[in-house]
Each structure stands twice: as C-alpha cells, then as structure tokens.
C-alpha cells in the first residue's frame, strides 16, 4: 500500500492522520504536547498507562481521546494499544510522539511528508542527522543509543542512525504487517526488526529534541539498553538460527580439530600424550555439537512458525519433508553420516594396527570420522525430537496419569 500525496489530493477520500501518545505520570507536559499535536492531526489519542496523577484528565481537557490502562503495563503495551485503536479508527498515517515534551509536535509534518510523497512505510525522526541545531545529548545516552542502533542495523536496516527514537510515522499498511509482542521499551527495536523481516520501506528525517524538560525520562537507561540488546540477540537467534548457532558451532568444531591435530602430532613425534589439548578438543567438540543441534532444531521450529510464508519451490519442499517426515529428512542423512564415520574409524584402526604410527593419512581419516559422527549425531537428535513432537501433536503419544 502506498499513500501518495498526488493520489490523495486528487481523490475523494482525504488522508486520516492520528497522533498516538503513550503517557505515564506526565501531567506537567502532556497538555502542551496534545495541544500542539492537534494542529497537525485529525485526532490525538493518549494511552494513559496507569498514571497516578492527572495525566488522563489534562489530556482529555486538551481534546485528546484517552485510553486508560488499569495499571502501568509498560511503554510497549501502550504503543500496541494505541496502534490497535488507530487501526480501528481507520487511520491512514499514525504518528507516535513522546509525552514528556522532548519532541516538538510542530515537526509532525516533517514525519508525515515522506509517507505522503514517497510512499515510505515507516519514517523515523532522527536526532543525529541533518542541519538542525546541535543537540546537547548526555554522553551516556549517545553511547547507549548508538550501541543499540549498531546492533539493530546488523539485524534490519543498514543505514539507521537512531533506532531508539520514539518520534515516528507509520503507514496503515506497515502496522497491519507487524505482529508486535513486546510490552517494554524493547518495542522500538522490535518494530524495526519486524519491519525488516517484512521488507517495509523506511527512511529517517532530522528532528530536534530537548533534554531540558522536567522529568524527561522515568526509565533506567542502562537496564533499558541491556533489555533491548537481549531482545535484538533473541530476534536474530530465532530468525537466523543456522547462522546464530551454526557458525559458532562449526567454529568450535574447527578449534576442536586444531587441538586434536596438535595432540596427535605431538604424540607422533614424542609419544607424549597432551591431556590439556585432548580436554580442550573434547570440550570444544561437545559445545559445538550442542550449538549445531540447537541451530538445527530452531531452524525446523522456525519453519513451523512461518509455515505458509515461504514462496520458493525449494523452501516448500524442505518445509514439507522436514515437518511431515522428520525421520526421513534428518534420520536417513544422519545414519549415512554415521556409517561414513564408522567406515573411516575402521580404516583408521586397521591402519594404526598395521603400522603402529600416527601419520597425516591417519590423522585425516580420524578427522573425517569425527566430523561425520558429529553431523550424524546432530541430524539424528533433531529428527528423533521432531518425530516425537509430531507424534504428540497427532495424538499418537498420550501421557495418561
């Protein structure tokens, strides 16, 4: 869906703009924010997130529609409530702005313009771009924001400069495409991650921000930053499990091979058994197997959760076979790899029994044996697990007490 200014100006249906404001104990600032925001919107909706002061009354007196939460659920829950209400009221463009007075509502048209003229799905008001007057942002905030933005960029949009800005614009299409879950401050990042997954178009516009307002923030920035970073890591791990778990797993297997090779070389030359290198090799192997198994399992779970969204023929075939016939998809390759591992183990033992000496040829056979055994174990574990899950879902396995 694209909201083009030309289409709306020439069409019969005008664009409906709703400004959404999450608020918690902001009686000193909410009135001014609502009053200014109404100059640029068809409607202003305030979500009063369990405030214990006069936030709700002041917002309503200034002309805002107020939704009251019975208690303080969190910023993310407020945003989700506002989005639901804005969509119910048929908003074409939704603008979010903080209630503490840090953002200037007079810049709402700057947020809306890229959606109207260029059809962008999401517009972020960034405090780090443009030729706006220099902003006195506290150092710890700058460091935290840029750190979070850097992590978010790797998982979503590469050119982001301000992933934590609460001053944003959304097309109706953008909100309909995202199923948001977070209740806390992490929702700002979750929106970008889900937007990236749905390939929504996004841009940033320069905005000013003031940190001189009273009671500008009620959140501990350190704990907020840690929660957001964990949220990004969690998203990446579930969205790209083979990459997140598989690459470290393969790396550790390679490290295991390095120590095993050196231990064998040392034994070949000196007949000395290095317990330390052997233990390091075994430890790296175990952790590598765990990571690879986890990645394989989560990959299959992700196929289950995104069932019906994949469009390529190869993806559909993989999805069908891995979910409907896990023992075939994982089990047969797993048995094959274990058979290959057994073959090389037999040859390695035969070779050592004949020559009683560790050579490069023997080492290579041992490495192939171990690698094939690891892959076989990972595949068989994943296959047996999902076979059991599929049986339980079909009712073939019951747990009657």
Buried (B, 14 or more C-beta within 10 A) or exposed (E): EEBBBEEBEEEEEEBBBBBBBBBBBBBBBBBBBBBBBBEBBBBBBBBBBBBEBBBBBBBBBBEBBBBEBEEBBBBBBBBBBBBEBBBEBEBBBBBBBBBBBBBBBEBBEBBBBBBBEBBBBBBBBBBBBEEBEEEEBEEEBEEBBBBBBEBBBEBBBEEBBBBBBBBBBBBBBBBEBBEBEBBBBBBBBBBBBBBBBBEBBBBBBBBBBEBEBEEBEEBEBEEBBEBBBEBBEBBBBEBBBBEBBBBBBBEBBEBBBBBBBBBBBBBBEEEEEBEEBBEBBEBBBEBBBBBBBBBBBBBBBBBBEEEEEEEEEEEEEBBEEBBEBBBEBBBBBBBBBBEBBBBBBEBBBEBBEEEEEBEEEBBEBBBBBBBBBBBBBBBBBBBBBBBEBBEEEEEEEEEEE
